[in-house]
Amino acid sequence: MTRELVAEKLGARIAHQREHGFSVWALDLRESGTLIGAVGLQQLEGTDEIESAWLVARLHWGKGLATEAARASLTLGFERFQLPRILAATLPENIASIRVMEKLGMSRVENITRRGLEHVCYVAMPSETL
Protein backbone atom coordinates (compact mmCIF):
# COMPACT_ATOMS: atom_id res chain seq x y z
CA MET A 1 0.00 0.00 0.00
CA THR A 2 1.10 3.52 -0.62
CA ARG A 3 1.55 6.01 2.22
CA GLU A 4 -1.44 7.91 0.86
CA LEU A 5 -3.68 4.83 0.98
CA VAL A 6 -2.51 3.95 4.50
CA ALA A 7 -3.22 7.53 5.62
CA GLU A 8 -6.67 7.37 4.03
CA LYS A 9 -7.53 4.06 5.72
CA LEU A 10 -6.21 5.23 9.07
CA GLY A 11 -8.23 8.44 8.76
CA ALA A 12 -11.37 6.40 8.08
CA ARG A 13 -10.71 4.23 11.17
CA ILE A 14 -10.22 7.30 13.36
CA ALA A 15 -13.44 8.86 12.02
CA HIS A 16 -15.33 5.59 12.65
CA GLN A 17 -13.98 5.47 16.22
CA ARG A 18 -15.09 9.05 16.87
CA GLU A 19 -18.55 8.48 15.43
CA HIS A 20 -19.35 5.07 16.94
CA GLY A 21 -17.00 4.66 19.91
CA PHE A 22 -15.45 1.55 18.37
CA SER A 23 -13.46 0.59 15.32
CA VAL A 24 -10.93 -1.95 14.10
CA TRP A 25 -7.75 -1.64 16.12
CA ALA A 26 -4.19 -2.93 15.92
CA LEU A 27 -3.69 -6.45 17.27
CA ASP A 28 -0.41 -6.77 19.16
CA LEU A 29 1.19 -9.71 20.93
CA ARG A 30 1.07 -9.12 24.70
CA GLU A 31 4.59 -10.44 25.29
CA SER A 32 6.42 -8.31 22.74
CA GLY A 33 4.03 -5.63 21.50
CA THR A 34 4.62 -6.89 17.95
CA LEU A 35 1.89 -5.89 15.51
CA ILE A 36 0.33 -9.10 14.13
CA GLY A 37 -2.96 -7.91 12.66
CA ALA A 38 -6.17 -6.04 13.35
CA VAL A 39 -9.43 -6.78 15.16
CA GLY A 40 -12.58 -4.94 16.16
CA LEU A 41 -16.02 -3.81 15.18
CA GLN A 42 -17.07 -1.74 12.20
CA GLN A 43 -20.17 -0.76 10.36
CA LEU A 44 -20.84 -3.19 7.52
CA GLU A 45 -20.60 -1.03 4.44
CA GLY A 46 -23.93 -0.04 2.93
CA THR A 47 -25.95 -1.21 5.98
CA ASP A 48 -26.79 -0.33 9.57
CA GLU A 49 -25.29 -3.65 10.71
CA ILE A 50 -22.16 -3.94 12.83
CA GLU A 51 -19.51 -6.43 11.79
CA SER A 52 -16.82 -8.18 13.78
CA ALA A 53 -13.61 -8.13 11.76
CA TRP A 54 -10.21 -9.70 12.26
CA LEU A 55 -7.00 -10.16 10.35
CA VAL A 56 -4.03 -12.08 11.74
CA ALA A 57 -0.62 -12.52 10.10
CA ARG A 58 -0.23 -16.05 8.74
CA LEU A 59 2.77 -16.69 11.03
CA HIS A 60 0.34 -16.51 13.98
CA TRP A 61 -2.48 -18.66 12.60
CA GLY A 62 -3.56 -21.73 14.55
CA LYS A 63 -2.80 -20.23 17.98
CA GLY A 64 -6.34 -19.15 18.86
CA LEU A 65 -5.44 -15.46 18.66
CA ALA A 66 -8.17 -14.52 16.16
CA THR A 67 -10.78 -16.29 18.28
CA GLU A 68 -9.56 -14.65 21.50
CA ALA A 69 -9.43 -11.18 19.96
CA ALA A 70 -12.79 -11.53 18.16
CA ARG A 71 -14.42 -12.79 21.38
CA ALA A 72 -13.18 -9.67 23.17
CA SER A 73 -14.64 -7.43 20.47
CA LEU A 74 -18.01 -9.24 20.66
CA THR A 75 -18.03 -8.81 24.43
CA LEU A 76 -17.32 -5.10 24.01
CA GLY A 77 -20.10 -4.75 21.44
CA PHE A 78 -22.69 -6.52 23.55
CA GLU A 79 -21.76 -5.31 27.03
CA ARG A 80 -20.59 -1.74 26.47
CA PHE A 81 -22.50 -0.75 23.35
CA GLN A 82 -25.59 -2.94 23.88
CA LEU A 83 -25.61 -4.03 20.23
CA PRO A 84 -28.55 -6.32 19.42
CA ARG A 85 -26.46 -8.47 17.07
CA ILE A 86 -23.09 -8.54 15.36
CA LEU A 87 -22.33 -10.04 11.95
CA ALA A 88 -19.18 -11.57 10.52
CA ALA A 89 -18.65 -12.29 6.84
CA THR A 90 -15.94 -13.93 4.78
CA LEU A 91 -15.38 -15.52 1.41
CA PRO A 92 -16.53 -19.18 1.32
CA GLU A 93 -12.98 -20.46 0.83
CA ASN A 94 -11.73 -18.76 4.02
CA ILE A 95 -12.20 -21.86 6.16
CA ALA A 96 -10.06 -20.46 9.00
CA SER A 97 -12.37 -17.47 9.52
CA ILE A 98 -15.45 -19.67 9.26
CA ARG A 99 -13.99 -21.87 12.02
CA VAL A 100 -13.43 -18.77 14.18
CA MET A 101 -17.08 -17.77 13.68
CA GLU A 102 -18.20 -21.24 14.70
CA LYS A 103 -15.89 -21.31 17.75
CA LEU A 104 -17.46 -18.01 18.82
CA GLY A 105 -20.88 -19.65 18.77
CA MET A 106 -22.09 -17.58 15.84
CA SER A 107 -24.94 -18.92 13.70
CA ARG A 108 -24.88 -19.09 9.92
CA VAL A 109 -27.37 -16.86 8.13
CA GLU A 110 -27.96 -16.11 4.48
CA ASN A 111 -24.98 -15.16 2.36
CA ILE A 112 -24.36 -11.53 1.47
CA THR A 113 -22.80 -9.91 -1.58
CA ARG A 114 -19.95 -7.57 -0.82
CA ARG A 115 -17.77 -5.79 -3.37
CA GLY A 116 -19.38 -7.98 -6.01
CA LEU A 117 -18.43 -11.25 -4.28
CA GLU A 118 -20.63 -13.67 -2.36
CA HIS A 119 -19.68 -13.95 1.33
CA VAL A 120 -20.66 -16.49 3.96
CA CYS A 121 -22.33 -14.62 6.82
CA TYR A 122 -22.69 -15.51 10.50
CA VAL A 123 -24.48 -13.66 13.30
CA ALA A 124 -23.85 -13.38 17.03
CA MET A 125 -26.58 -12.51 19.49
CA PRO A 126 -25.78 -11.43 23.05
CA SER A 127 -27.32 -14.48 24.69
CA GLU A 128 -25.91 -17.07 22.26
CA THR A 129 -22.18 -16.39 22.16
CA LEU A 130 -19.12 -15.86 24.30
N, C-alpha and C positions, 0 to 999 in steps of 0.2 A: 504494500500500500504506500501511496505517496504521503508526505507530511501533510499535505492539504486535505487528503481524504481522512487521515487519522484525526486531524483537528476538527473536521466536520462531524465525524462520528462521536468524538468526545464531547463536542458542543451539544449534540443531540442528546447524549446521555445526561449531561448536566441539566439541560432544560427539562428532561423527563423527570429527573430527581426533584427539581424545584416545583414542578407542577403537581406531581403525584405523591412525593415523599418516599418513593422507591425507584429503583432502576436496576440495571445490570452493572455489577461491580467487579473489580479485579478479584481473582481467586488466587490467593497466595498460600504456599505451604507454611504451616505454623512454625516448624522447626527452623527454617532458613529465611522465610520471607520471599522466596523465589516465586515470581509470577508464573502460574501454570495454566491460567485460563480465565474464564469469566462466568459469573452466575448471578441470577437475580430474577426480578419480575419486571415485565414491561407490557405496555399496551400492545395487543395484537393488532398489527396494522390494518386499518380499514374497518375496525370493529370497536365496540366498547368493552370487549373481553380483555382479561389480564392473562398473560402467558408467563409460565415459568420457563426460563431459558438457562442453558448451561453449555459450556465449551471447555473441554479439558485437553491439554496437550497429550498426544498419543503416548509419550513416555510414561504418563501417569495413569493410563487406562488400567482397569482391572483391580484397582486398589479401593474401590468404594467411595472415592472422593466426590464424584459427580452426584452420587446418591446422597451422601452426607450434606453436601452444599445445597442441593436442590431441596432436601427436606427442611433445612434451615430457612430457605426462602419461602417455602409453603407455610411454615409455622409463622413467619413474620406476616405474610399476607393474611392469614386467617386470624391470628391473635391481635396484631397491632392495627391492621387496616380493615378488619372485619369483612373481608371479601367473601361473597357468597359462593364463588367457585373460581378455580384457576385452571387454565388449559395448558397443555404442552403439545407441541406438534413437531413432527420430523418426517423426513423422507422414508418411504417404506423399507428401503435397504439399510437404514441406520439401526441395525438390530441392537447395538449397544445402548442407544438412547431409549429405544422401546423397552428394553430390560430395566432401565432406570425408572421409567414411568410405572412399570408393573411392580417393581420393588417398593415404590412409594405408595402403592395401593390405589393408583389412579385407574379409572375405568375407561375402556375404549368407547369412543363415540364416533359419529360419522366423520369421514375424511373431509378435509378442507382443501381448497385450492389456494396456493400462495405463490406469488411471483410466477404464475403460469404452471406450477407443478403441483401434483396431488400429494398431500401430506397425511400421514396417519395422525389422528388426534385423540388425546386422552384428556380426561377431566378429573380434577380433585375437588372434593367437597369437604368442608371442615370436619364433619363427623366421620368421614370414611377413610381418612389418610393419617399418616404420621405415626 
